[in-house]
């Protein structure tokens, strides 16, 4: 099975983990010729609307708003510098479920997701978006842990 499409999930506050995830996605894309879809999930439409209130010259779709997020811009700048083909997709909904559906819709062959280490009790009590993606994605998932 080849890798034609990679989904790189990006949170609003990407942190250092975003740079590591982006570097890993670039490495795989360069080796396989895959395109990268940079995806961001907004939990609610009001999150999109709140972001729109601070932006100018944006149509208002989740994808338009996602393109303007600093973390998405940081990832796309690195992809562009590496010469990797990419697209940006913004989705609305429960992040774990929305990312899994996005992976299916774009035909992702690999998903890159980040998260922090939690105890099993912490995952049970608070949930884990990364865990939900790992269990629901239609393809293999590479998890990058925050240090």
The 8 nearest C-alpha neighbors of each residue, nearest first, counted from 0:
[[1, 2, 108, 3, 138, 109, 31, 139],
 [2, 0, 3, 31, 108, 33, 4, 32],
 [1, 3, 108, 4, 33, 31, 0, 109],
 [2, 4, 33, 1, 34, 108, 32, 5],
 [5, 3, 107, 34, 33, 108, 35, 2],
 [4, 6, 35, 109, 107, 110, 108, 36],
 [5, 7, 110, 36, 35, 107, 37, 111],
 [8, 6, 37, 111, 38, 110, 36, 5],
 [9, 7, 38, 112, 39, 37, 111, 6],
 [8, 10, 39, 38, 13, 7, 71, 11],
 [11, 9, 13, 12, 39, 8, 70, 40],
 [10, 12, 13, 70, 9, 68, 69, 71],
 [11, 13, 10, 14, 70, 9, 69, 17],
 [14, 12, 17, 10, 70, 11, 9, 16],
 [15, 13, 16, 12, 17, 18, 70, 10],
 [16, 14, 17, 18, 13, 19, 145, 146],
 [15, 17, 19, 14, 18, 145, 20, 13],
 [18, 16, 13, 20, 15, 19, 14, 21],
 [17, 19, 21, 15, 16, 20, 22, 74],
 [20, 18, 16, 22, 21, 17, 23, 15],
 [21, 19, 17, 23, 22, 18, 16, 24],
 [20, 22, 24, 18, 23, 19, 17, 25],
 [23, 21, 25, 19, 24, 20, 18, 26],
 [24, 22, 26, 20, 25, 21, 19, 27],
 [25, 23, 21, 27, 26, 22, 28, 20],
 [26, 24, 28, 22, 23, 27, 29, 21],
 [25, 27, 23, 29, 24, 28, 22, 30],
 [26, 28, 30, 24, 29, 25, 31, 23],
 [29, 27, 33, 25, 31, 32, 30, 26],
 [28, 30, 26, 32, 27, 31, 25, 83],
 [31, 29, 27, 28, 32, 26, 33, 25],
 [30, 32, 28, 33, 29, 27, 2, 3],
 [33, 31, 28, 29, 30, 34, 3, 2],
 [34, 32, 3, 28, 4, 31, 2, 35],
 [33, 35, 84, 4, 85, 5, 3, 28],
 [36, 34, 85, 5, 4, 6, 37, 84],
 [35, 37, 6, 86, 85, 87, 7, 38],
 [38, 36, 87, 7, 8, 6, 86, 88],
 [39, 37, 88, 8, 89, 87, 9, 7],
 [38, 40, 89, 9, 8, 10, 65, 90],
 [41, 39, 90, 94, 91, 89, 42, 97],
 [40, 42, 91, 43, 90, 46, 92, 47],
 [41, 43, 92, 93, 91, 94, 40, 46],
 [44, 42, 45, 46, 41, 91, 92, 47],
 [43, 45, 47, 46, 48, 91, 42, 41],
 [44, 46, 48, 43, 47, 49, 42, 50],
 [47, 45, 49, 43, 44, 48, 41, 50],
 [46, 48, 44, 50, 45, 49, 51, 61],
 [47, 49, 45, 51, 50, 46, 44, 52],
 [50, 48, 46, 52, 51, 47, 45, 53],
 [49, 51, 47, 52, 48, 53, 46, 54],
 [52, 50, 48, 54, 53, 49, 47, 59],
 [51, 53, 49, 50, 54, 48, 55, 47],
 [52, 54, 51, 50, 55, 49, 48, 57],
 [55, 53, 51, 52, 57, 50, 56, 67],
 [54, 56, 57, 53, 51, 52, 58, 67],
 [57, 55, 58, 54, 59, 51, 63, 64],
 [56, 58, 55, 59, 63, 54, 64, 51],
 [59, 57, 60, 63, 56, 64, 51, 55],
 [58, 60, 57, 63, 64, 61, 51, 48],
 [59, 61, 63, 62, 58, 64, 89, 47],
 [60, 62, 89, 64, 63, 90, 65, 47],
 [63, 61, 89, 88, 65, 60, 64, 66],
 [64, 62, 60, 66, 61, 65, 59, 57],
 [63, 65, 61, 67, 62, 66, 60, 59],
 [64, 66, 62, 67, 68, 89, 63, 61],
 [65, 67, 63, 64, 68, 71, 62, 87],
 [66, 68, 65, 64, 69, 72, 63, 71],
 [69, 67, 71, 65, 70, 66, 72, 11],
 [70, 68, 72, 71, 73, 67, 11, 12],
 [69, 71, 73, 72, 68, 13, 11, 12],
 [72, 70, 74, 68, 73, 69, 75, 66],
 [71, 73, 69, 75, 70, 74, 76, 68],
 [74, 72, 70, 76, 71, 75, 69, 77],
 [73, 75, 71, 77, 76, 72, 21, 78],
 [76, 74, 78, 72, 77, 73, 79, 71],
 [75, 77, 79, 73, 74, 78, 72, 80],
 [78, 76, 80, 74, 75, 79, 81, 73],
 [79, 77, 75, 81, 83, 80, 76, 82],
 [78, 80, 82, 76, 81, 77, 83, 75],
 [81, 79, 77, 78, 82, 76, 83, 75],
 [82, 80, 78, 79, 83, 77, 25, 29],
 [81, 83, 79, 80, 78, 84, 29, 77],
 [82, 84, 78, 81, 79, 85, 34, 28],
 [85, 83, 34, 35, 82, 86, 79, 78],
 [86, 84, 35, 34, 36, 83, 87, 37],
 [85, 87, 36, 37, 35, 88, 84, 34],
 [88, 86, 37, 36, 38, 66, 62, 89],
 [89, 87, 38, 62, 37, 39, 90, 86],
 [90, 88, 62, 61, 39, 65, 38, 40],
 [89, 91, 40, 61, 41, 39, 97, 88],
 [92, 90, 41, 40, 42, 43, 44, 97],
 [93, 91, 42, 97, 94, 43, 41, 90],
 [92, 94, 42, 96, 97, 95, 91, 40],
 [95, 93, 97, 40, 96, 92, 98, 42],
 [96, 94, 128, 132, 131, 98, 97, 93],
 [95, 97, 99, 93, 94, 98, 100, 132],
 [98, 96, 94, 100, 92, 99, 95, 93],
 [99, 97, 101, 100, 95, 96, 94, 102],
 [98, 100, 136, 102, 96, 101, 97, 132],
 [101, 99, 103, 97, 98, 102, 104, 96],
 [100, 102, 98, 104, 103, 99, 97, 105],
 [103, 101, 107, 99, 100, 105, 104, 106],
 [102, 104, 100, 106, 101, 105, 137, 107],
 [103, 105, 101, 106, 102, 100, 107, 99],
 [106, 104, 102, 107, 103, 101, 4, 36],
 [105, 107, 103, 104, 102, 108, 4, 101],
 [108, 106, 4, 102, 5, 109, 105, 6],
 [107, 109, 2, 138, 4, 5, 106, 3],
 [110, 108, 5, 139, 107, 138, 140, 6],
 [111, 109, 140, 6, 5, 7, 141, 112],
 [112, 110, 141, 7, 140, 8, 142, 6],
 [113, 111, 142, 8, 143, 141, 110, 129],
 [114, 112, 143, 142, 144, 129, 16, 145],
 [115, 113, 144, 145, 129, 143, 116, 112],
 [114, 116, 145, 144, 117, 113, 146, 143],
 [115, 117, 144, 114, 118, 145, 146, 122],
 [118, 116, 121, 122, 115, 119, 120, 127],
 [117, 119, 121, 120, 122, 116, 123, 124],
 [118, 120, 122, 121, 123, 117, 124, 116],
 [121, 119, 123, 118, 122, 124, 117, 125],
 [122, 120, 118, 124, 119, 123, 125, 117],
 [121, 123, 126, 119, 125, 120, 124, 127],
 [124, 122, 120, 121, 126, 125, 119, 127],
 [123, 125, 121, 122, 126, 120, 119, 127],
 [126, 124, 122, 121, 123, 127, 120, 128],
 [127, 125, 122, 123, 124, 128, 121, 130],
 [126, 128, 130, 129, 122, 131, 125, 123],
 [127, 129, 95, 131, 130, 132, 94, 126],
 [128, 130, 132, 127, 131, 114, 133, 112],
 [129, 131, 133, 127, 132, 128, 134, 95],
 [130, 132, 128, 134, 95, 129, 133, 135],
 [133, 131, 95, 135, 129, 130, 136, 134],
 [132, 134, 130, 131, 135, 136, 140, 129],
 [133, 135, 131, 132, 136, 130, 129, 137],
 [136, 134, 132, 133, 99, 131, 137, 96],
 [137, 135, 99, 132, 138, 133, 134, 102],
 [136, 138, 103, 135, 102, 99, 139, 107],
 [137, 139, 136, 108, 109, 140, 107, 110],
 [140, 138, 109, 110, 141, 108, 137, 136],
 [141, 139, 110, 109, 133, 111, 142, 138],
 [140, 142, 111, 110, 112, 143, 139, 109],
 [141, 143, 112, 113, 111, 140, 144, 114],
 [144, 142, 113, 112, 20, 114, 141, 145],
 [145, 143, 114, 115, 113, 146, 142, 116],
 [146, 144, 115, 16, 114, 143, 113, 116],
 [145, 144, 115, 16, 116, 15, 143, 114]]
